Amino acid sequence: PGPNGLRTMLDFSPLGTLRGDRFNLYLSTRHEQYGKIFKEKLELEFVFTCDPNDIRAVYRNEGKFPNHPNAEPIMILRKKTNSPHGIIGTTGEDWYRTRQTINHIA
């Protein structure tokens, strides 16, 4: 389950209820609405989960240098809000370097 693309675009608009500058709150709200796993569809389809076992399974199965689709809306938002890139929106060796840093912290 999850919202349709139009609903998501409205929510992320400057007047929207979920404005993109608080992505963590956005995800929490969506998990409350749709459960521990949901999908969002704009130009691309994204699946979000808050279950640690699901996250672990994805990381174990995507290989050393995963090739994630371009998360352009997220990258535009991060640039606009001067937020760090983090792991979402990176791919290949960049993803691996970021992941290695996170592994040492977590």
C-alpha positions as CSV (number, residue, x, y, z in Angstrom):
1,P,0.0,0.0,0.0
2,G,0.9,3.6,-0.3
3,P,-0.2,7.0,-1.6
4,N,-0.6,7.8,-5.3
5,G,2.0,10.1,-7.0
6,L,-0.3,13.1,-7.0
7,R,-0.9,12.9,-3.3
8,T,2.9,12.7,-2.7
9,M,3.6,15.7,-4.9
10,L,1.0,17.7,-3.0
11,D,2.4,16.7,0.3
12,F,5.9,17.7,-0.7
13,S,4.8,21.1,-2.1
14,P,5.7,24.3,-0.2
15,L,2.1,24.3,1.3
16,G,2.0,20.5,1.8
17,T,1.6,18.8,5.1
18,L,4.8,16.8,4.8
19,R,7.2,19.3,3.3
20,G,10.4,17.7,2.2
21,D,12.7,19.5,4.6
22,R,11.8,17.0,7.3
23,F,12.1,13.7,5.5
24,N,12.4,11.6,8.8
25,L,9.0,13.0,9.9
26,Y,7.6,12.3,6.5
27,L,8.6,8.7,6.7
28,S,7.2,8.3,10.2
29,T,3.9,9.8,9.1
30,R,3.7,7.4,6.1
31,H,4.6,4.4,8.2
32,E,1.7,5.4,10.6
33,Q,-0.6,5.7,7.6
34,Y,0.4,2.5,5.7
35,G,2.3,0.2,8.0
36,K,5.8,-1.0,8.3
37,I,6.3,-1.3,4.5
38,F,4.9,1.0,1.9
39,K,5.6,2.3,-1.6
40,E,5.8,5.7,-3.1
41,K,5.5,6.4,-6.9
42,L,6.5,9.5,-8.7
43,E,8.8,9.0,-11.7
44,L,10.3,6.0,-10.0
45,E,8.8,3.6,-7.5
46,F,10.4,3.5,-4.0
47,V,9.7,0.9,-1.3
48,F,10.2,2.0,2.3
49,T,10.4,-0.3,5.4
50,C,11.0,0.3,9.0
51,D,11.6,-3.3,9.8
52,P,15.3,-4.0,10.7
53,N,15.0,-7.5,9.3
54,D,13.8,-6.3,6.0
55,I,16.6,-3.7,5.8
56,R,19.2,-6.3,6.7
57,A,17.9,-8.6,4.0
58,V,18.1,-5.9,1.3
59,Y,21.7,-4.9,2.3
60,R,22.8,-8.5,2.3
61,N,21.4,-9.2,-1.2
62,E,22.3,-6.1,-3.2
63,G,26.0,-6.7,-3.5
64,K,29.1,-4.7,-2.6
65,F,28.5,-1.8,-5.1
66,P,24.7,-1.6,-5.6
67,N,23.3,0.4,-8.5
68,H,20.4,2.4,-7.1
69,P,18.0,4.3,-9.3
70,N,18.6,8.0,-9.4
71,A,16.8,9.6,-6.5
72,E,16.7,13.1,-8.1
73,P,13.8,14.5,-6.0
74,I,15.7,13.6,-2.9
75,M,19.0,15.0,-4.2
76,I,17.3,18.3,-5.2
77,L,15.7,18.5,-1.7
78,R,19.0,17.9,0.0
79,K,20.7,20.6,-2.1
80,K,17.9,23.1,-1.4
81,T,18.1,22.4,2.4
82,N,21.9,22.1,2.4
83,S,21.5,18.6,3.9
84,P,24.2,15.9,3.6
85,H,23.7,13.3,0.9
86,G,23.9,10.3,3.2
87,I,23.2,6.8,1.8
88,I,20.0,7.5,-0.1
89,G,20.6,8.7,-3.6
90,T,24.2,7.4,-3.8
91,T,25.2,4.3,-5.8
92,G,28.2,2.1,-6.6
93,E,31.5,3.0,-5.0
94,D,30.1,6.2,-3.4
95,W,27.4,4.2,-1.7
96,Y,30.1,1.7,-0.5
97,R,32.3,4.4,1.0
98,T,29.3,6.0,2.8
99,R,28.1,2.6,4.0
100,Q,31.5,1.7,5.4
101,T,31.5,5.0,7.4
102,I,28.0,4.2,8.8
103,N,29.0,0.6,9.7
104,H,31.7,2.0,12.0
105,I,29.2,4.3,13.7
106,A,26.3,1.9,14.0
